[in-house]
């Protein structure tokens, strides 16, 4: 049986394969270790970390929808100090590269988070900046102000590290291609596409929202065509690495994103449906490559045909 080389690289970080997990869908440390050998994954992306602990939004804050789920967790986490004290030692024992997702309420938060994580570069190999619905100012901000704050957040993070910075974006922010150019010019090394889309679901018996926050982030198969479109369009315009997420439920979905040009594949909602979905996807991707005579993953990545081949 032919060996398939799935090795993937972003800047100076080498991944044994492109399969990773979307932030917030894989617990905080070892919750999935009963089902998944973490060392087999290409990388692990953490739940979002903030400077100070956050309680998150009130319950209920998750519900299923047609072809997906809504969540309004509200970035619940125990904060930076707890992450350094209790999570870093756990991940130091795992061979797969660690990507830490961070969010802040100010550019100072992004700078502080990055500066502290930069001291742990033996464990933390890359940072994902949660800019998608940015809590970069208490009380929210107008559309154009958000755009300015996003660029400031990226610059603040870049000033504190030479590690790769991946900017996580959502169409909720506006023109993704335009914003992508702005964050790349501000110091981002690449992009994570896409974060959830804002949605809602109504309980028709009680005539109220099914989640306490009224709206939440829609994820799962429902957003896959949107995510695929943005990965394809961004890769067409910018020669940068892209972490793809949004409805990757099986190996066929993963292959589609790779053909569109994705560098890494972040599996999210699928983890709640099937705890070992990441390994199933990895094995399915390997089988596909063997069947197609693909010896190295680079032969598949970005191989989209603009003209449909004759059958």
N, C-alpha and C positions, 0 to 999 in steps of 0.2 A: 504494500500500500504506500503510495507516494506521500512524502511528508510535505505539508503546506506550511510555508513560513508566513506567519501572521504578524511578525514584528513591525511595530509602528513607532514613529519617532516624532516628538514635538520639541523643537529646539535641542537641548541637550538631554532630554528625558526620553528614555527608551522603555517602551511597553511591549510585553511579550505577545500581546494581541490587542485588538481595538475595543474589546468589550469592557465597559465599566457601568456604573450605576448613577442614576440621576440624584442630585442632592435632595435629602429629605425622604428618600424612599427605601433606605437600607439600614434603618436603625441608627444608633449612635456609636456602637462599637461592635460587639459580637452577636447581636440578636439573630443574624442569619447564618451563623457558623454551623448550625445543625444541618443545614441544607446545602451550603455552598462552601467549598474550600477557597477562602479568600486569596490564597496564593495563586490560584488558577486565573484570576481575573487580570485583565490588562492594567486596571487601576481601580482605586476606590475613591469616590467623591463623597465628602462628608455632608452631613446636615449643616445648614447655615449656622455660622458662628457670629455672634455679635459681641461687642465689648462688654456689655453688662448683661446679666441674665434677663430673659424675657419669659413671661408667663404664657404668652400667646393669647389667642382669642377664646371667648367662651364657647362651651359645648352647646349643641352639636356643631361640629366643624368639618365633617366629612360626610358625603353622601354619594351613592352611585347615580349615574345618569345613563342615558342611552349612549352606548359605545364609549363610556369614560367615567370619570369621577370628578367631583368638585371638592376642593379642600380650601379651608381658610384657617390653617394652623396658626398663622401669625408669627412665624419664625421663633417658636418656643425653643429655648435652649438655656443651658446653665451658664453661658458666658465664657469669655476668653480664658480667665484664670482657671476655671474648671477644666476646660479643654486641654490646656497645657499640663495641668497636674494629673488628670485622670485619663485623658484620651490619647495623648501623644505616646505615653509608655505602651499602651496597647498596640497602637499602629506600628510602633518601632519593631515589633516582633513579626510583622507581616512583610513579605518580600515585594508585594505589588506596590507600585508607586502611590503615594497619597496626594490627593488634590483636595485642598481645603476651600470650601465655599464660605465667603464672608459677606456681611452686609453692615451698613452703618447709617447713622442719622446725620452724619456730617462728614466732610472730607477728612477732618481730624480723626474720626473713627476708623476710616479706611486706612489712614496712615498708621495709626497705632496698631491695628490688627495685623497689617502687613509687616511692620517693624518687628513685632513680637514673633510672628511665625518665621520671619527670616532668620531668627536665631536658632531655628530647629530644622535647618535645611537638610540634615541627614535623614529626616523623616518626611518632612513636607517638601514635595518636589515641584508643586505647582499651585497657584491660587486661582480660584474662580470667583469673579466679582459679581455678586448678585445685584444687578442694575435694572432688572426687568420691570419691577414696580417699585422703584427705589424709595426706601424710607430714609432719604437723605436730608429731610427736614421735617421736624415735628409739625403735624397738622397738615402735611401735604404741601404740594407746590404746583403752580401753573405749568402748562405743557412746556413752554419755552424755558422756564426756569429749571424744570427738571432736566432738560437737555444740557443746560450749562452746568448744573450740579453733577450730572453723570460724568462729564469730561473732567471736572475738578476731582471727582472721586478717583478716576483712573490715574490722573497725574499724581495724586497724593500717594496712591499705592505704588506706582512706578518709582517714585522718589525714594522708596524704602527697600527696594529689592531688585535684583537682576534675574529673579526667577520668572518663568513664563507666567503671564497674567492672561486669563481667558475671561472676556467680558460676556456675561450672560444677558441676552436681550429677548424682548418679546415684541410682537407686532402692536401690543397695547401702547407702546411708546411712540408709534408713528411709522415713518418710512424707515424700515429696517436697513435698507442699503445705505441710506444717508447717514443714519446713526452709526452703522458699522464703520464707515469711513472716519467719522469723528472720533470714535473710541480708539480706533487703530492709530490715528494721528496723535492721540493723547498718550499713547504708550502701551496699549493692549497688544499682546503677542498674537492673539487669535480670538475666536468667538465661540460662545456656546449658544446653539440655536435649536429649539426655542424654549422659552419658559412657558408657563401656562397662559391660557387666554381667559379673560374674566367672563364668568357666566353665572347663572342662577337656576334654581329649581324650586318649584312651588308644591307644597303639600295641599292637594285640592280639597281634602276633608277639613283641614284647619284653616285653609286659605292664607297661609303664611309661608315664609321661606323654610326650606328643609334644613338650612344651616343658620345658626344664630347671627352670623355676620351679613346675612342676606345674599351677598355675592361671594364668590370664591374663584379659585383658579381651576379651569377645566383642563384635564390631562387625559391621556389614553388614546385609543384608536381614532376618536373623533377629530383630533387635531393633527393626525399624521400627515394628511395631504398638505396642510398649511406649513408644517415643519419641513417637509420634503422640498416644497417650493422654495423656502427661504435658504435652505442649505445649498440647493442648486444655484440660485441666483447670486448668493454671496460668493460662492466659489467661482462663479463665472466672472465676477468683478474684482475679487481680491485673492491674491495668492497667499493665503494664511491658513493655519490649521483651524478646523472646526470640530467642536464636540457636538454631535447631533443628539437631540432628544425630542420626544413627542410621538407617542404611539408605537414605539418599537416593542412589539409583543412576541415576535417569533423571528426565526432566521431569515425568512423572506423579507420581512420589514427591514432587518439589518442590512441585507444585501442591497435593497433599494437605496438606502442612505449612503452606502459605500459607492455605488455606481454614480450617485449624485455628487460625490466628492468628499464625504465626511471622513474625518481623521479618526475620531473615537466615537463609539456608540454608547450613549448613556441610557440604560434601561431603567424605567421608572415605575409606572403604574403596574406593569407586568409582575413586579416583585410582590405586589399585594395579592395577585391572582394565583401565581405559582412561585413560591419562594425560591425555587431553583431555576427560574427562567433564564438568568444570566448564563448558566452553564449549558442549558438546552440550546440557547442561541449560539453560544460559542461552538458547540458540537455541530449544530446545523450549518453554521457558516463554514466550518472546516469541510464538512461533507459536500457542500455546494462547490467549493473551490476544487475539490478532488474530481467531482463529476465534470466540471468545466475545464479541467486541465490547467488550473491556475496554481502555479507553484509559489508565487509570492503575492501578498495581499495588494501590493502596489499595482499589479496588473489589473485588478478589479476597480480600485479606487479611481473615481473620476472618469470611468469608461463609458459614460452616457453617449449614445448616438443621437446627433441632432437630426439626422435623416433616418427614418425607420428602415432597417435593412430588409432586403427582399427575402421572403420566406422560401 
